[in-house]
Amino acid sequence: MEPTFVTIAVFTYSAEAGIIKGRLDAEGIETILFDNLTIDTDPLVSNAIGGVKLKVRKENEAEARKILATINDYSLDDSGKEINCPNCGASEIHYFSNVTDIKSLFAFLFGFLFGTLPFYTKYEYSCEVCKHKFNPA
């Protein structure tokens, strides 16, 4: 009888799925990625086909979900500690890039038009609770 695989997580991009796959593989859980090559070919179809599916053997599902639960969804500092919002103290912080000044706008447009990576990007943290944007000290 062939093993049955179940989907335990879905990701927009294969890079995200690859990181989690590596973690589960390191714990000795056999994993398979579905639709990752299709999305690598054209990332815009990710939502249309339901993203990259990470699957594990049915008998390893509980253990895999337990490992997934230990992975923090929010940003951490360089020493692995939670970053807290200076406004409300919450730890639900996301790290993101934005285009807020003319320099970052031109860098974005140049990269978009010529298919290159952006040579200038501004990053900020954003609190999910109070929506405060900040740069940690």
DRENRO-953336 format. One record per residue (C-alpha): residue in three letters; x, y, z. Coordinates in pm, whole numbers, plus 50000, padded with zeros to 5 digits. Example, Ala and Ser with C-alpha at 12.3 -4.5 7.8 and 13.67 -1.06 7.14 Angstrom:
BEGIN
ALA512304955050780 SER513674989450714 
REM end
This chain:
BEGIN
MET500005000050000 GLU501375034249903 PRO501745060850171 THR499065087450193 PHE500235123550204 VAL498255152350354 THR498675189750306 ILE499755206650628 ALA500595241650494 VAL500145263150184 PHE502555290850082 THR502445318449822 TYR506045313149712 SER508245282249693 ALA511055299249888 GLU508825301150196 ALA507785264950150 GLY511405254350103 ILE512435269050438 ILE509695250450625 LYS510355218850422 GLY513995220550530 ARG513005223650894 LEU510705193350875 ASP513265173150679 ALA515865181150946 GLU513465166851206 GLY513255134451006 ILE509805140150855 GLU509465131550487 THR507975160750292 ILE506855167849937 LEU506165201449770 PHE503355203849513 ASP502985231049249 ASN506315246949343 LEU507755243748991 THR504665258748833 ILE504825288549067 ASP508595292149015 THR507885294748643 ASP505185321348688 PRO504665334649043 LEU501535353348938 VAL499575320748915 SER500135312349282 ASN496695324149396 ALA494985308349096 ILE496315273249168 GLY496155275749544 GLY499835281849625 VAL502655257749702 LYS501375228449905 LEU503605212550168 LYS502615176350227 VAL503735150250480 ARG502875113850537 LYS499535109250713 GLU501195091951009 ASN503575121851060 GLU500885148751039 ALA500515155151414 GLU504275157351469 ALA504705180451167 ARG501925203651286 LYS503535204651631 ILE506825215751475 LEU505035241851260 ALA503415256151574 THR506855263351721 ILE507815286151430 ASN507255322851511 ASP505055341951263 TYR506435375651366 SER509755393951336 LEU512615387951577 ASP515745408351635 ASP519245395951549 SER519555377751882 GLY516235359351837 LYS514215380352082 GLU510775394452010 ILE510555430051883 ASN507995450752070 CYS506065480451936 PRO507275513052096 ASN503705526252075 CYS501615498252232 GLY504165471952342 ALA502695444052127 SER505005417351982 GLU502995411651662 ILE505545429551440 HIS506145424951067 TYR509205435750865 PHE508425449550521 SER509805470950243 ASN508055501850121 VAL508265529149861 THR507775561850048 ASP510395585449909 ILE511515595449561 LYS514775575649582 SER513005542849659 LEU510375550249391 PHE513035554549122 ALA514865523149243 PHE511615503549222 LEU510785516548873 PHE514325509848746 GLY514235474348881 PHE510775468248739 LEU511585481548392 PHE514965464448356 GLY514245432248546 THR516935437948808 LEU516925435949182 PRO516325468649361 PHE519585485749454 TYR517885507549715 THR515095495649940 LYS513725510850257 TYR512595486750527 GLU510395493250829 TYR508625474151101 SER504855476051139 CYS502775466851443 GLU499835444651356 VAL497875456651660 CYS498095494851640 LYS499445498151281 HIS502385519551405 LYS505405519551167 PHE508875522751314 ASN512565514751285 PRO513995497551594 ALA516975513751765 
REM end
